[in-house]
C-alpha cells in the first residue's frame, strides 16, 4: 500500500501504511496526546479529531486528545476497525484528499518523529508475565536445576504470574539497578545491596483492549478478539534477588523494579498477515486451550547491548516470536477462564523468547550460562550480566514482501542503584 | 470518647467515636459517595463537604463526593489527621455544635447503616499478597511437603507475590466457584472443571495511602507512615488449581478469581492504641527491615461458615492479627525497597493468620488438614472445603477498655461455577 507520505513507502521504514501503530507523544510543553506513526512522521490524530477529520465518538467526546489509547481500546473492535480504515483512507495515495491536499492542515498534522518525545502509549491496568518459551524454560532448568526437563505442568498450562504494573515504563526511561536481598550459595545468611546479576528478558507484550466479566469463562477465540495490539517488552530481571526469593511463591522483587515497553502499539490488524501456527504439541492440550486459527506471529527480534561511551551497539541475540509454545490468546484465555475480570489496558508478557541455538537466547542468563561463559562485545569488552551505564535495546519487525511492520526500539539504560534511604 | 450519636457509646458497637472508619455507600439510586460509620449510622461526609462543614481541599474541589477514598489517601497524612480531628470535633458530645444542634442538617447527614448499601471503599491500584504467618507456613509445609520446616528464606524475607486487583470485591459480593486445571495425584493428565477444593484465607489488608518514587528505597518507618488503614481480607483460594499450577512461578489462577474485603477502612490512627510488637525474631533480620516501633496490632479475628438454608453461622476459627511474624510496614518496605513505585490504593494482604492451636487456623486447608479431617458445623453437617451456597464471613475487632474498634463483616457466598463458554 502506497502513501502520499513519501517516507512511508521506503522498504526500510518501520512504519509503512500497513503498520499505523499507536503512540502518545509531545513535541514541546503541551500535554501528551495520541499519534500514529507513518514513515518518519507522526500523524497528530488528536488534532485531526478536533478538526472533525476523524470522528470516533458518537457524542463527539474526544478519544484521541488524551495521554493514552485506553478509550479507543475499550470502545471495542468496531471502533478499532473504523479508525484503521479511516487512517488508511486519509494517508493512502489514492484515498480521501482532505488532508493530502490541504497544505496548512498537513503542516499542522504531521510532526517529524525525530522532534517528538514518546510517552507510555496506554495506562497499564495490570501486568501479567508468562513463561511460554520452551527453549527458555529448558535452559533455565538446565542452569538452575541441572536438568532441561520441563516442570510437570509446563506442557499443559501457559504458566504465568502477576507482575507489577506501576514500574512499566516506556522506551528511553533509565532504570536504576535495584537493591534487594540475596544469598550467595556458600553464604550462611543473606545480604542486602545492589543486584549483582542484572539481566533482561526479551519478550513481546500483548495489550488487552476489551474486558471480560467476573466469573465468566472465555474461549481462546474470544481472547484473541480482545487483544488490541502488541509491543516489545523487556522484563528486567535481578537474578540474584530472584534466586533467593522465588521459592515457594514465585518471582517478586527480582522482577518488580522495571519493565520497559516499546512506544508504539502495533495493532493485531497490522500483524494479521504475519499470523503463524503455534508449534506441534508435545502433549495434547485440554480443549479449552485449543486455537481455531494461528495464534503466534512471525516477528523477527533482536537484542543489542551498548556500554557507556561505546560508539555502537553489539547485537547479542536474534530470534523470532514464532518460537513460543503458547500464543497470547491462549495465555489470555487461561488467565480469564477461572473468572478473574480482564480489563482494557491489561498487559501480558509472552515470557522470554529463546530459539534453539545460542545466538537466539533472549536473556543474558542464557547467553552467559549463568555467568559461567562471558561473551564479548564488538568493543572488545566482555559481559556476563549488565553493568552500570549499559544500554539494552530490543528491536522487532514483521517482514513482508518489500516492507516491514516495525515496533520502534525498546531501550533502557541502567543507572547505579540509589542506596540512600532518605530521612522521613 | 463520648458522642452525641447515642448508638456510638454502646460497648457493643463496632463504630464508636474512636473508630470513624471510611466507606463508600448508597441508600438509593444516587451515585456512591464517601461516608463515615458512627454507631449504627453513616455520616454522609460528601454532603457535609458540600455544605462547607468539612473542608479538605484548598481550592474547594470535592474530595468526598466521590465513589472512593483515594483522593483523601493521596492527599497525605496532614489531610488524614485534619479530617479525623474535624470528624471527632463534629461528633463528640462537647465538640463543635454546628451539626449536633442543627436538626435539619443532622437528619440529612446521618443515614441508618441498615438502609445503606456498601461499595468498594477505594480503587485498588495493585494487590499484593504476603505469606507472613509462621504457623500457617509451617502447617502448609507439613500438609504439602510432609515437613513443617520453613522455606530457607522465610525468616529473612517477608515473602510475597503479586495478586490480581480486578477481582477484589467488597463484602456481600457473591463469588462463583472458579474453573481451572488441576491434576489428581494418581491421574496421568490434568483435567479442567470447577474447583473441588475451594478455601478461604483469613487475612488483614493494609491500604497504602501515599506513594513512593521509582528507584528510591524507603525505610520501615516511612512505609509505616504511608499506610492509610486496614481492612479484613479473604483471599479465596482454589487449592486443587493452585497445587497443580504453582511450581515454579507461584500462585496464579488458584487465587485470581476473587478477594473479598470488609467495607470500612479502619485508619491507622484509630488502631494506634492497639499497636503491638512483632514476635521475637528466630533469626536476626537485615537492618533494612528493622522496626522502630511496634508494627502489628492486637485485633481479634473470627471466621464463620453458614450453609445455604442454615439459620445460623458456625464459628470455625478465632485468632489474632498479632500472630503474624512480619508487620505490614515491613512488608511494604521490602516491597518498595528495590525501587518499584508504590501508589495510593495499593492493597497488601498480610498472609493467612493462624495461631498455634487448631481453633486458630485461618484456612479450611488447615482446619480439615487438606480434607483428611472433616469438621462439623453447628447444623450437624460436616465440611472439608467450601460447598456451593456456603457463606463465609470474617469478623475483626480491636478491643479496648469498654469499647471496640470493629471492621464490619467481610462476607461472601459461593455460587456454582459458570461453565458455559458463550458464543462470540
Interface residues (C-beta under 8 A of the other chain):
Chain A: X125 X126 X131 X151 X152 X153 X156 X157 X159 X160 X161 X162 X163 X164 X165 X166 X167 X169 X175 X176 X178 X179 X180 X181 X183 X189 X190 X191 X192 X214 X215 X216 X217 X218 X219 X221 X222 X225 X238 X241 X244 X245 X246 X247 X248 X249 X250 X251 X252 X253 X256 X257 X258 X283 X286 X287 X288 X334 X335 X337 X338 X339 X340 X341 X342 X343 X415 X418 X419 X420 X421 X422 X424
Chain B: X125 X126 X131 X151 X152 X153 X156 X157 X159 X160 X161 X162 X163 X164 X165 X166 X167 X169 X175 X176 X178 X179 X180 X181 X183 X189 X190 X191 X192 X214 X215 X216 X217 X218 X219 X221 X222 X225 X238 X241 X244 X245 X246 X247 X248 X249 X250 X251 X252 X253 X256 X257 X258 X283 X286 X287 X288 X334 X335 X337 X338 X339 X340 X341 X342 X343 X415 X418 X419 X420 X421 X422 X424
